């Protein structure tokens, strides 16, 4: 096939978007830049924000029993994750527009490429946050308060790479807040089990986002952006092993704290299978990781949707047992 016979990429396509994604194929042309700003063409971030929420619902249901409102909490978390991930990415692109213009992988994003102005992006971010707020205010008062408190973490995260080598930790603090929020929405309380589950999610985020950050480490050196990928360097494998162990141990502790007092052996076994199955999947990623292969790092990063889903399914099965 000659070059002239090839199907051209849709105008404005972002470099690291999934090939043939629905935004490029199906979305109205006017909406595409805004959907790209929200990363609707790259759904992995929504999954990584949503899955800790589902862990929280399932763990709370396993301890306190299923409630009539749980289906709405599950669906509301999905809608809220999509909207708040979009708003967070929009805020990230507003604050990082100069950095993004200097990095090959990100200079095609809507703001640095000129598809969307900063003012338009701010209006779009506000609209997404308003819709997410409508979802949040259907939950109980404790969950609403937790949701509002998370906005501080969302606001700070884009600046973390300017002042710390651990911006992945700040991402973990923000991305896993839903574990506590959803647990509170289901049970009406925050307890030790929900906090341990939150910490497990943070350890998991340190694992997958360190892999993700290895894509940009050369550009990050040039523009002065910090990351755990740059901090760990050749020792990345050892650090990932530590984060794997922390993820498994902290989630196991959360499950024991929640279920051990009253759960039967089947429920407990199903629930404890969640962190250990996650651990095997994370180990699989480590064995395939080449920190000098950006495309491979992106594939492994995206594989963490399955990692989190494995845990969610086992926790849900335990809650139903």
PAZAPA-4460 file (N, C-alpha, C; in steps of 0.05 Angstrom, whole numbers, plus 32768, in hexadecimal, padded with zeros to 4 digits):
% residues 321
    n_x    n_y    n_z   ca_x   ca_y   ca_z    c_x    c_y    c_z   seq   type   mol
   8011   7FE8   8000   8000   8000   8000   8012   8019   8000     1      X     A
   800C   802B   7FEE   801C   8044   7FED   8013   8057   8003     2      X     A
   8024   806B   800A   801C   807E   801F   8002   808C   8019     3      X     A
   7FFD   8091   7FFF   7FE4   809F   7FF9   7FCB   808F   7FFD     4      X     A
   7FCE   8074   7FFF   7FB8   8062   8003   7FB1   805E   8020     5      X     A
   7FC3   8067   8032   7FBE   8063   804E   7FA9   8076   8059     6      X     A
   7F99   806B   806C   7F84   807C   8078   7F92   8090   808A     7      X     A
   7F8D   80AA   8086   7F9A   80BE   8097   7F8F   80BD   80B3     8      X     A
   7FA0   80C5   80C6   7F97   80C8   80E2   7F84   80E0   80E4     9      X     A
   7F6F   80DE   80F5   7F5D   80F4   80F8   7F6C   810D   8102    10      X     A
   7F63   8124   80F8   7F70   813D   8100   7F6F   8141   811E    11      X     A
   7F86   8149   8129   7F88   814E   8146   7F8D   8136   8157    12      X     A
   7F91   811F   814C   7F96   8106   815B   7FAD   810A   816E    13      X     A
   7FAA   8101   8187   7FC0   8103   819B   7FD2   80EB   8198    14      X     A
   7FEC   80F0   819B   8000   80DB   8195   7FFD   80C2   81A5    15      X     A
   7FF6   80C3   81BF   7FF6   80AB   81CF   7FD9   80A0   81D3    16      X     A
   7FC6   80A9   81C2   7FAB   809F   81C4   7FAA   8083   81B9    17      X     A
   7F96   8074   81C2   7F92   8059   81B7   7F8A   805B   819A    18      X     A
   7F97   804C   8188   7F91   804D   816C   7F74   8045   8166    19      X     A
   7F67   8055   8155   7F4B   804E   814E   7F37   8053   8164    20      X     A
   7F3E   8064   8178   7F2C   8068   818F   7F12   8076   8185    21      X     A
   7EFE   8074   8197   7EE3   807E   818F   7EE2   809C   818A    22      X     A
   7EF3   80AB   8198   7EF3   80C8   8194   7EFB   80CF   8178    23      X     A
   7F11   80C2   816E   7F1A   80C8   8153   7F07   80BE   813E    24      X     A
   7EF8   80A8   8144   7EE7   809C   8130   7ECA   80A7   8130    25      X     A
   7EBF   80AC   8148   7EA3   80B0   814A   7E9A   80CB   8155    26      X     A
   7EAB   80D8   8164   7EA2   80F1   8171   7EA0   8107   815D    27      X     A
   7E8C   8119   8161   7E8A   8131   814F   7EA4   8141   814F    28      X     A
   7EAB   814B   8138   7EC5   8158   8135   7EC8   816F   8149    29      X     A
   7EB3   817E   814E   7EB4   8195   8161   7EBB   818B   817D    30      X     A
   7EB2   8174   8185   7EB6   816A   81A0   7ED1   815C   81A4    31      X     A
   7EDE   8154   818F   7EF6   8144   8191   7F0C   8151   81A2    32      X     A
   7F13   816A   819D   7F28   8175   81AE   7F22   8175   81CC    33      X     A
   7F09   8179   81D3   7F02   8179   81EF   7F02   815D   81FB    34      X     A
   7EF9   814A   81EC   7EFA   812E   81F5   7F17   8124   81F7    35      X     A
   7F28   812E   81E5   7F45   8127   81E7   7F51   8134   81FF    36      X     A
   7F48   814D   8205   7F52   815A   821D   7F4B   814B   8236    37      X     A
   7F34   813D   8236   7F2B   812D   824C   7F36   8111   824B    38      X     A
   7F47   810B   8238   7F52   80F0   8234   7F3D   80DB   822E    39      X     A
   7F27   80E3   8222   7F12   80CF   821B   7F1C   80BB   8206    40      X     A
   7F31   80C3   81F8   7F3D   80B1   81E4   7F52   809E   81F1    41      X     A
   7F56   80A2   820B   7F69   8091   821A   7F5B   8088   8234    42      X     A
   7F4B   8074   8234   7F39   806D   824B   7F48   8062   8263    43      X     A
   7F61   805A   8261   7F6E   804D   8277   7F6E   805E   8291    44      X     A
   7F70   8078   828E   7F70   8089   82A6   7F56   8088   82B5    45      X     A
   7F40   8086   82A6   7F25   8084   82B3   7F24   806A   82C2    46      X     A
   7F2D   8055   82B7   7F2D   803B   82C5   7F3E   803C   82DE    47      X     A
   7F55   8049   82DD   7F67   8049   82F4   7F5B   805B   830B    48      X     A
   7F4B   806E   8304   7F3D   807F   8317   7F24   8070   8322    49      X     A
   7F17   8061   8311   7EFE   8054   8319   7F02   803B   832A    50      X     A
   7F16   802B   8323   7F18   8011   8330   7F1C   8012   834E    51      X     A
   7F2B   8025   835A   7F2C   8026   8377   7F10   802D   8383    52      X     A
   7F00   803C   8374   7EE4   8041   837E   7ED5   8027   8380    53      X     A
   7ED7   8016   836C   7EC9   7FFC   836C   7ED4   7FEA   8382    54      X     A
   7EEE   7FEB   8387   7EF9   7FDC   839D   7EEC   7FE5   83B7    55      X     A
   7EE9   7FFF   83BB   7EDE   800A   83D3   7EC1   8001   83D7    56      X     A
   7EB1   8002   83C2   7E95   7FF9   83C4   7E94   7FDC   83CB    57      X     A
   7EA4   7FCB   83BD   7EA3   7FAE   83C1   7EAC   7FA7   83DD    58      X     A
   7EC2   7FB4   83E7   7ECC   7FAD   8402   7EB7   7FB5   8417    59      X     A
   7EAB   7FCD   8414   7E97   7FD5   8427   7E7F   7FC3   8427    60      X     A
   7E77   7FBA   840F   7E60   7FA8   840C   7E66   7F8D   8419    61      X     A
   7E80   7F84   8416   7E87   7F6B   8422   7E86   7F6C   8440    62      X     A
   7E8B   7F83   844C   7E8A   7F86   8469   7E6D   7F8C   8473    63      X     A
   7E60   7F9F   8466   7E46   7FA9   8471   7E2E   7F9F   8462    64      X     A
   7E32   7F90   844C   7E1C   7F86   843C   7E14   7F9A   8426    65      X     A
   7E08   7F8F   8411   7E00   7FA0   83FA   7DE9   7FB1   8402    66      X     A
   7DE9   7FCA   83F8   7DD3   7FDD   83FD   7DC4   7FE2   83E3    67      X     A
   7DAB   7FED   83E6   7D9B   7FF2   83CE   7DA8   8007   83BC    68      X     A
   7DB8   8018   83C7   7DC4   802E   83B7   7DDF   8026   83AA    69      X     A
   7DE8   800D   83AE   7E03   8006   83A5   7E06   8007   8387    70      X     A
   7DF1   7FFF   8378   7DF3   7FFF   835B   7DF7   801C   8351    71      X     A
   7DE9   802F   835D   7DED   804B   8355   7E09   8054   835D    72      X     A
   7E13   804C   8374   7E2E   8054   837C   7E42   804A   8367    73      X     A
   7E3F   8031   835F   7E51   8025   834B   7E4F   8035   8331    74      X     A
   7E37   803A   8327   7E33   8049   830E   7E3C   8066   8311    75      X     A
   7E35   8072   8329   7E3C   808E   832D   7E5A   8091   832F    76      X     A
   7E68   807E   833A   7E85   807F   833B   7E91   807E   831E    77      X     A
   7E85   806E   830D   7E8E   806C   82F1   7E8A   8087   82E3    78      X     A
   7E73   8093   82E6   7E6E   80AD   82DA   7E81   80C2   82E6    79      X     A
   7E83   80C2   8300   7E94   80D6   830D   7EB1   80D3   8306    80      X     A
   7EBB   80BA   8303   7ED6   80B5   82FC   7EDC   80C0   82E0    81      X     A
   7EC9   80BB   82CD   7ECD   80C4   82B2   7ECE   80E3   82B1    82      X     A
   7EBC   80F0   82C0   7EBB   810D   82C0   7ED3   8119   82CE    83      X     A
   7EDA   810F   82E6   7EEF   811B   82F5   7F0A   8114   82EA    84      X     A
   7F0D   80FD   82DD   7F26   80F8   82CF   7F29   810C   82B8    85      X     A
   7F13   8111   82AA   7F13   8125   8295   7F1A   8141   829F    86      X     A
   7F0E   8148   82B5   7F13   8163   82C0   7F30   8165   82CA    87      X     A
   7F3A   814F   82D7   7F55   814F   82E0   7F6A   8150   82CA    88      X     A
   7F64   8142   82B4   7F76   8142   829D   7F76   815E   8290    89      X     A
   7F5F   816A   828F   7F5D   8185   8284   7F6D   8198   8295    90      X     A
   7F6B   8197   82AF   7F7B   81A8   82C1   7F98   81A2   82BD    91      X     A
   7FA0   8188   82BB   7FBB   8181   82B7   7FC6   818D   829D    92      X     A
   7FB6   818C   8288   7FC0   8197   826E   7FC1   81B6   826E    93      X     A
   7FB0   81C3   827E   7FB2   81E0   8281   7FCC   81E7   828F    94      X     A
   7FD2   81DA   82A5   7FEA   81E1   82B4   8004   81D8   82A6    95      X     A
   8002   81C2   8296   801A   81B7   828A   801D   81BE   826C    96      X     A
   800F   81D2   8263   800F   81D8   8246   802B   81DE   823B    97      X     A
   803B   81EB   824B   8056   81F1   8241   8068   81D8   8241    98      X     A
   8066   81C8   8256   8074   81AF   8256   806C   819D   823F    99      X     A
   8051   819B   823B   8047   8189   8226   8051   8191   820B   100      X     A
   8054   81AB   8206   805D   81B4   81EC   807A   81AC   81E7   101      X     A
   8089   81A6   81FC   80A5   819F   81FA   80AB   8181   81F9   102      X     A
   8096   8170   81FB   8099   8153   81FC   808C   8147   81E4   103      X     A
   809A   8136   81D6   8090   812B   81BD   8075   811C   81C0   104      X     A
   8072   810D   81D6   805A   80FD   81DA   8042   810E   81E0   105      X     A
   8046   8127   81EA   802F   8136   81F4   802A   8150   81E4   106      X     A
   803C   8157   81D2   8038   8171   81C4   8020   8170   81B1   107      X     A
   8015   8159   81AC   7FFC   8157   819B   7FE3   815A   81AB   108      X     A
   7FE5   815E   81C6   7FCD   8161   81D6   7FBF   817B   81CE   109      X     A
   7FA5   817D   81D4   7F95   8193   81CA   7F9F   81B0   81D0   110      X     A
   7FA9   81B5   81E8   7FB2   81D0   81EE   7FCC   81D7   81E0   111      X     A
   7FE2   81C8   81E3   7FFB   81CF   81D6   7FF9   81CF   81B7   112      X     A
   7FE6   81BE   81AC   7FE3   81BD   818F   7FD0   81D2   8185   113      X     A
   7FC4   81E2   8196   7FB3   81F8   818E   7F96   81F1   8188   114      X     A
   7F8E   81D8   818E   7F72   81D0   8189   7F5E   81DD   819C   115      X     A
   7F68   81E3   81B5   7F57   81EE   81CA   7F67   8204   81D8   116      X     A
   7F5A   821A   81DE   7F67   8230   81EC   7F66   822A   820A   117      X     A
   7F77   8238   821A   7F76   8234   8237   7F5B   823C   8242   118      X     A
   7F50   8252   8238   7F36   825A   8242   7F20   8245   823C   119      X     A
   7F20   823A   8224   7F0D   8225   821E   7F11   820D   8230   120      X     A
   7F2A   8206   8235   7F30   81EF   8246   7F25   81F4   8263   121      X     A
   7F28   820C   826D   7F1E   8212   8288   7EFF   820F   8289   122      X     A
   7EF2   8218   8275   7ED4   8215   8274   7ECD   81F8   8272   123      X     A
   7EDB   81E8   8262   7ED6   81CC   8260   7EDB   81BD   827A   124      X     A
   7EF0   81C4   8288   7EF6   81B8   82A2   7EE0   81BE   82B6   125      X     A
   7ED7   81D7   82B7   7EC1   81DF   82C9   7EA8   81CF   82C3   126      X     A
   7EA2   81CB   82AA   7E89   81BC   82A2   7E8B   819F   82AC   127      X     A
   7EA2   8193   82A9   7EA5   8177   82B2   7EA3   8175   82D0   128      X     A
   7EAF   8188   82DE   7EAE   8188   82FB   7E91   818C   8305   129      X     A
   7E82   819D   82F8   7E66   81A2   8300   7E56   8188   82FC   130      X     A
   7E59   817A   82E7   7E4A   8161   82E3   7E53   814C   82F7   131      X     A
   7E6D   814B   82FD   7E76   8138   8311   7E6A   813F   832C   132      X     A
   7E68   8159   8332   7E5C   8161   834B   7E3F   8158   834E   133      X     A
   7E30   8158   8338   7E14   814F   8338   7E13   8131   8340   134      X     A
   7E27   8122   8337   7E28   8105   833F   7E2F   8103   835C   135      X     A
   7E44   8111   8364   7E4D   8110   8380   7E37   8116   8394   136      X     A
   7E27   812A   838E   7E13   8133   83A1   7DFB   8120   83A3   137      X     A
   7DFC   8109   8395   7DE8   80F4   8399   7DF1   80E1   83AF   138      X     A
   7E0A   80E3   83B8   7E15   80D1   83CC   7E0F   80DC   83E8   139      X     A
   7E17   80CE   83FD   7E12   80D7   8418   7E25   80EE   841F   140      X     A
   7E20   80FB   8436   7E2F   8113   843D   7E4C   810E   8441   141      X     A
   7E54   80F7   844C   7E70   80F1   8450   7E7F   80EE   8436   142      X     A
   7E72   80E0   8423   7E7E   80DD   8408   7E81   80F8   83FA   143      X     A
   7E6C   8109   83FD   7E6E   8123   83F0   7E85   8133   83FC   144      X     A
   7E89   8133   8416   7E9F   8141   8422   7EBA   8136   8418   145      X     A
   7EBC   811C   8416   7ED5   8110   840C   7EDA   8118   83EF   146      X     A
   7EC5   8118   83DF   7EC8   8120   83C3   7ED2   813D   83C1   147      X     A
   7EC7   814F   83D0   7ECF   816B   83CF   7EEC   816D   83D9   148      X     A
   7EF4   815E   83ED   7F0F   815F   83F7   7F23   8156   83E3   149      X     A
   7F1B   8144   83D0   7F2E   813A   83BC   7F37   814F   83A8   150      X     A
   7F28   8165   83A6   7F2E   817A   8393   7F4A   8186   8398   151      X     A
   7F51   8187   83B1   7F6C   8192   83B7   7F82   8180   83AC   152      X     A
   7F7F   8166   83AD   7F93   8154   83A2   7F94   8156   8384   153      X     A
   7F7C   8159   8377   7F7B   815C   835A   7F89   8176   8351   154      X     A
   7F85   818B   8361   7F91   81A4   835A   7FAF   81A4   835C   155      X     A
   7FBA   8196   8370   7FD6   8196   8375   7FE6   8184   8362   156      X     A
   7FDA   816D   835A   7FE9   8159   834C   7FFA   8163   8334   157      X     A
   7FEE   8174   8322   7FFE   817C   830B   8018   818A   8311   158      X     A
   8019   8196   8329   8031   81A6   8331   8046   8195   833F   159      X     A
   803E   817C   8347   8050   816B   8357   806B   8166   8349   160      X     A
   806A   8161   832F   8083   815B   8321   8096   8172   8320   161      X     A
   808D   818A   8328   809F   81A1   8329   80AF   81A3   8343   162      X     A
   80A4   8196   8359   80B1   819A   8373   80B9   8180   8381   163      X     A
   80B2   8169   8376   80B9   814F   8383   80BF   813A   836E   164      X     A
   80D1   8128   8377   80D7   8111   8366   80C0   80FC   8367   165      X     A
   80AC   8100   8377   8097   80ED   837C   807C   80F7   8373   166      X     A
   8079   8102   835A   805E   810A   8351   804B   80F2   834F   167      X     A
   8056   80DA   834B   8045   80C2   834A   8036   80BE   8365   168      X     A
   8043   80C6   837B   8036   80C4   8395   801D   80D6   8396   169      X     A
   8020   80EE   838C   800A   8101   838B   7FF3   80F7   8379   170      X     A
   7FFB   80EA   8363   7FE6   80DE   8352   7FD8   80C9   8361   171      X     A
   7FE6   80B8   8370   7FDA   80A3   8380   7FC7   80AE   8395   172      X     A
   7FCF   80C4   83A2   7FBD   80D0   83B6   7FA3   80D9   83AA   173      X     A
   7FA4   80E4   8391   7F8C   80ED   8384   7F7C   80D7   8377   174      X     A
   7F89   80C5   836A   7F7B   80B0   835A   7F6E   809B   836A   175      X     A
   7F77   8097   8383   7F6C   8081   8393   7F59   808B   83A9   176      X     A
   7F54   80A5   83AA   7F42   80B1   83BD   7F26   80A4   83BB   177      X     A
   7F1F   809C   83A3   7F05   808F   839F   7F01   8076   83AF   178      X     A
   7F16   8068   83B7   7F13   8050   83C7   7F06   8057   83E2   179      X     A
   7F0F   806D   83EE   7F04   8076   8408   7EE8   8082   8403   180      X     A
   7EE5   8092   83EE   7ECC   809F   83E8   7EB6   808B   83E3   181      X     A
   7EBB   8077   83D2   7EA7   8063   83CB   7EA0   8051   83E3   182      X     A
   7EB5   804B   83F3   7EB0   803B   840C   7E9D   804B   841E   183      X     A
   7EA2   8065   8421   7E91   8076   8431   7E75   8079   8426   184      X     A
   7E73   807B   840B   7E59   807D   83FE   7E48   8064   8403   185      X     A
   7E55   804D   8404   7E47   8034   8409   7E40   802F   8426   186      X     A
   7E53   8035   8438   7E51   802E   8454   7E4A   8045   8467   187      X     A
   7E4F   805D   845D   7E4B   8074   846E   7E61   8079   8482   188      X     A
   7E78   806E   847E   7E8E   8071   8491   7EA9   806E   8483   189      X     A
   7EBE   8079   8490   7EDA   8075   8489   7EE7   8066   849F   190      X     A
   7EF3   8050   849A   7F00   8040   84AF   7F1C   8037   84A6   191      X     A
   7F29   8027   84B7   7F44   801F   84B0   7F46   800F   8497   192      X     A
   7F31   7FFE   8491   7F32   7FEE   8479   7F32   8000   8460   193      X     A
   7F22   8015   8460   7F21   8027   8448   7F3C   8036   8445   194      X     A
   7F48   803E   845B   7F62   804C   8459   7F78   8039   844F   195      X     A
   7F78   8020   8458   7F8B   800D   844E   7F87   8007   8430   196      X     A
   7F6E   8006   8428   7F68   8002   840B   7F73   801A   83FB   197      X     A
   7F6F   8032   8405   7F7A   804A   83F9   7F98   8048   83F6   198      X     A
   7FA6   8040   840B   7FC3   803E   840A   7FCC   8029   83F6   199      X     A
   7FBD   8013   83F4   7FC3   7FFF   83E0   7FC2   800A   83C4   200      X     A
   7FAD   801A   83BF   7FAA   8027   83A5   7FC1   803A   839F   201      X     A
   7FCA   8048   83B3   7FE1   805A   83AF   7FFA   804A   83A7   202      X     A
   7FFF   8034   83B4   8016   8023   83AD   8013   8019   8391   203      X     A
   7FFB   8011   8389   7FF6   8008   836D   7FFC   801F   8359   204      X     A
   7FF3   8037   835F   7FF8   804E   834E   8016   8053   834B   205      X     A
   8025   8051   8360   8042   8055   835F   804E   8040   834C   206      X     A
   8043   8028   834B   804C   8013   8339   8047   801B   831C   207      X     A
   802D   801F   8316   8027   8022   82F9   802F   803D   82EE   208      X     A
   802F   8052   82FF   8036   806C   82F4   8054   8070   82F2   209      X     A
   8064   8061   8301   8081   8061   82FC   8087   8055   82E1   210      X     A
   8079   803F   82DA   807C   8033   82C0   8075   8048   82AA   211      X     A
   805E   8055   82AE   8055   8069   829B   8069   807F   8297   212      X     A
   8075   8088   82AD   8088   809F   82AC   80A1   8099   829D   213      X     A
   80A8   807F   829A   80C0   8078   828B   80BE   807F   826E   214      X     A
   80A5   8084   8264   80A2   808C   8248   80B0   80A7   8243   215      X     A
   80AF   80B9   8256   80B6   80D5   8252   80D0   80DD   8260   216      X     A
   80DF   80CA   826A   80F5   80D1   827C   810A   80E2   826D   217      X     A
   810F   80DD   8254   8124   80ED   8246   811B   8109   8242   218      X     A
   8101   810D   823A   80F7   8128   8238   80F5   8136   8253   219      X     A
   80EE   8126   8267   80EC   8132   8282   8107   813D   828C   220      X     A
   811D   8130   8285   8137   813A   828C   813C   8155   827F   221      X     A
   8134   8158   8266   8139   8170   8257   8129   8188   8261   222      X     A
   8110   8182   826A   80FF   8198   8273   80FE   819B   8291   223      X     A
   810C   818A   82A0   810E   818C   82BC   80F6   8182   82CC   224      X     A
   80E8   816E   82C1   80D1   8163   82CF   80DA   814A   82DF   225      X     A
   80D1   8148   82F7   80D9   8133   8309   80C5   811C   8308   226      X     A
   80CF   8103   830E   80BD   80EC   830E   80CC   80D5   831D   227      X     A
   80BC   80C1   8326   80C9   80AA   8332   80D9   809A   831D   228      X     A
   80D1   809B   8304   80E0   808E   82EF   80FD   8098   82EE   229      X     A
   80FF   80B3   82EF   811A   80BF   82EF   8128   80B9   8309   230      X     A
   811A   80BA   831F   8126   80B6   833A   8131   8099   833C   231      X     A
   8121   8086   8334   8129   806A   8337   813D   8060   8322   232      X     A
   813A   8069   8309   814C   8062   82F4   814E   8043   82F1   233      X     A
   8167   8039   82F1   816C   801D   82ED   8161   800C   8304   234      X     A
   815C   8018   831B   8152   800A   8332   8133   8008   8332   235      X     A
   8126   800F   831C   8109   800F   831B   80FD   7FF4   8322   236      X     A
   8109   7FDF   8319   80FE   7FC4   831E   80FC   7FBF   833C   237      X     A
   8110   7FC6   834C   8110   7FC2   8369   80F9   7FD2   8376   238      X     A
   80F6   7FEB   836D   80E1   7FFC   8378   80C5   7FF1   8370   239      X     A
   80C2   7FE8   8358   80A9   7FDC   8350   80A2   7FC3   8361   240      X     A
   80B7   7FB4   8367   80B3   7F9D   8378   80A8   7FA5   8394   241      X     A
   80B3   7FBB   839E   80AA   7FC5   83B8   808D   7FCE   83B6   242      X     A
   8086   7FDC   83A1   806B   7FE6   839E   8057   7FCF   839A   243      X     A
   8060   7FBA   838D   8050   7FA2   838A   804A   7F95   83A5   244      X     A
   805E   7F92   83B5   805B   7F86   83D0   8048   7F98   83E1   245      X     A
   804C   7FB2   83E0   803B   7FC4   83F0   801E   7FC2   83E7   246      X     A
   801A   7FC1   83CD   7FFE   7FBF   83C3   7FF1   7FA6   83CE   247      X     A
   7FFE   7F8F   83CC   7FF3   7F76   83D5   7FEE   7F76   83F3   248      X     A
   8002   7F7F   8402   8000   7F7E   841F   7FEB   7F92   842A   249      X     A
   7FEA   7FAA   841E   7FD7   7FBE   8428   7FBA   7FB6   8421   250      X     A
   7FB6   7FAB   8409   7F9B   7FA3   8402   7F93   7F8B   8412   251      X     A
   7FA5   7F78   8417   7F9F   7F61   8428   7F97   7F6B   8444   252      X     A
   7FA6   7F7E   844E   7FA0   7F89   8469   7F85   7F96   846A   253      X     A
   7F7E   7FA5   8454   7F64   7FB2   8452   7F4D   7F9D   8453   254      X     A
   7F51   7F87   8445   7F3D   7F72   8444   7F3A   7F65   845F   255      X     A
   7F50   7F5F   846C   7F4F   7F52   8486   7F42   7F65   849B   256      X     A
   7F49   7F7F   8499   7F3C   7F92   84AC   7F1E   7F94   84A8   257      X     A
   7F16   7F91   848F   7EF9   7F94   8489   7EE9   7F7A   848E   258      X     A
   7EF5   7F64   8487   7EE5   7F4B   8486   7EEB   7F36   849C   259      X     A
   7F03   7F38   84A7   7F0B   7F23   84BA   7EF8   7F1F   84D2   260      X     A
   7EED   7F35   84DC   7EDC   7F31   84F4   7EC4   7F1F   84F0   261      X     A
   7EB8   7F1F   84D7   7E9F   7F10   84D4   7E9E   7EFF   84BB   262      X     A
   7EB0   7F02   84A8   7EAE   7EF5   848F   7EB3   7ED7   8491   263      X     A
   7EA5   7EC7   8481   7EAA   7EAB   847F   7EC3   7EA5   846E   264      X     A
   7ECC   7E8C   846E   7EE5   7E86   8460   7EE3   7E8A   8442   265      X     A
   7ECC   7E85   8435   7ECA   7E89   8418   7ECC   7EA7   8411   266      X     A
   7EBD   7EB7   8420   7EBE   7ED4   841B   7EDA   7EDF   841F   267      X     A
   7EE7   7ED6   8434   7F02   7EE0   843A   7F16   7ED7   8425   268      X     A
   7F13   7EBE   841C   7F26   7EB3   8408   7F22   7EC2   83ED   269      X     A
   7F0A   7EC7   83E5   7F05   7ED5   83CC   7F10   7EF1   83CE   270      X     A
   7F0C   7EFE   83E4   7F15   7F1A   83E7   7F34   7F1B   83E7   271      X     A
   7F41   7F09   83F5   7F5E   7F09   83F6   7F6B   7F01   83DC   272      X     A
   7F5B   7EF3   83CA   7F66   7EED   83B0   7F6A   7F06   839F   273      X     A
   7F5C   7F1C   83A6   7F5E   7F35   8397   7F7B   7F40   8397   274      X     A
   7F87   7F45   83AE   7FA2   7F51   83AE   7FB7   7F3E   83A3   275      X     A
   7FB3   7F24   83A8   7FC8   7F11   839E   7FC6   7F0E   8380   276      X     A
   7FAE   7F0E   8375   7FAC   7F0D   8358   7FB7   7F27   834B   277      X     A
   7FB2   7F3E   8358   7FBE   7F57   834F   7FDD   7F54   834F   278      X     A
   7FE7   7F49   8365   8004   7F46   8367   8010   7F36   8351   279      X     A
   8003   7F20   8349   800D   7F10   8333   800C   7F20   8319   280      X     A
   7FF8   7F30   8315   7FF6   7F3F   82FC   800C   7F55   82FC   281      X     A
   8011   7F61   8313   8026   7F75   8314   8042   7F68   830F   282      X     A
   8045   7F50   831A   805E   7F41   8315   8062   7F3B   82F8   283      X     A
   804C   7F34   82EA   804C   7F2F   82CD   8056   7F48   82BF   284      X     A
   804C   7F5F   82C7   8055   7F78   82BB   8073   7F7D   82BF   285      X     A
   807C   7F78   82D7   8099   7F7C   82DD   80AA   7F6B   82CC   286      X     A
   80A2   7F53   82C7   80B2   7F40   82B7   80B4   7F48   829A   287      X     A
   80A1   7F59   8291   80A1   7F61   8275   80AA   7F7E   8271   288      X     A
   80B1   7F8B   8287   80B8   7FA8   8285   80D4   7FAC   827B   289      X     A
   80D6   7FBE   8267   80EF   7FC9   825D   80ED   7FE7   8260   290      X     A
   80FA   7FF3   8273   80F6   800F   8279   8100   8021   8262   291      X     A
   810F   8015   824F   8118   8025   8238   8107   8021   821F   292      X     A
   80F0   8014   8222   80DD   8010   820C   80C3   801F   8212   293      X     A
   80C1   8038   8208   80A9   8048   820F   808F   803B   8207   294      X     A
   808E   802E   81EF   8075   8022   81E7   806E   800B   81F9   295      X     A
   8082   7FFB   8202   807D   7FE5   8214   8073   7FEF   822F   296      X     A
   807F   8006   8239   8076   8012   8252   8059   801A   8251   297      X     A
   8051   8025   823A   8035   802E   8237   8022   8015   8237   298      X     A
   802A   8000   822A   801A   7FE8   822A   8016   7FDD   8246   299      X     A
   802C   7FDC   8255   802A   7FD1   8270   801A   7FE3   8282   300      X     A
   801D   7FFD   827F   800D   8010   828E   7FEF   800B   8289   301      X     A
   7FE8   8008   8270   7FCC   8003   8269   7FC2   7FE8   8274   302      X     A
   7FD4   7FD5   8277   7FCC   7FBB   8282   7FC1   7FBD   829E   303      X     A
   7FC6   7FD3   82AC   7FBD   7FD5   82C8   7F9F   7FD8   82CA   304      X     A
   7F91   7FDD   82B4   7F74   7FDB   82B6   7F6C   7FBF   82BE   305      X     A
   7F79   7FAB   82B2   7F73   7F8F   82B9   7F7C   7F88   82D5   306      X     A
   7F92   7F94   82DE   7F9B   7F90   82FA   7F86   7F98   830E   307      X     A
   7F7C   7FB1   830A   7F67   7FBB   831C   7F4D   7FAC   831A   308      X     A
   7F46   7FA4   8301   7F2D   7F96   82FE   7F2D   7F7A   830B   309      X     A
   7F44   7F6D   830B   7F47   7F54   8318   7F40   7F57   8336   310      X     A
   7F4B   7F6B   8343   7F45   7F70   835F   7F28   7F76   8363   311      X     A
   7F1C   7F87   8352   7F00   7F8E   8355   7EEE   7F76   8353   312      X     A
   7EF4   7F64   8340   7EE3   7F4D   833D   7EE4   7F3A   8354   313      X     A
   7EFC   7F36   835F   7EFE   7F24   8377   7EF0   7F31   838F   314      X     A
   7EF3   7F4B   8393   7EE6   7F58   83A9   7EC8   7F57   83A6   315      X     A
   7EBE   7F5B   838E   7EA1   7F59   8389   7E97   7F3D   838E   316      X     A
   7EA6   7F29   8385   7E9E   7F0D   838A   7E9D   7F07   83A8   317      X     A
   7EB0   7F12   83B6   7EB0   7F0E   83D4   7E98   7F1B   83E1   318      X     A
   7E91   7F32   83D7   7E7A   7F40   83E3   7E60   7F31   83DD   319      X     A
   7E5F   7F23   83C7   7E47   7F14   83C0   7E46   7EF8   83CC   320      X     A
   7E5D   7EEF   83D7   7E5E   7ED4   83E2   7E4F   7ED1   83FC   321      X     A
***
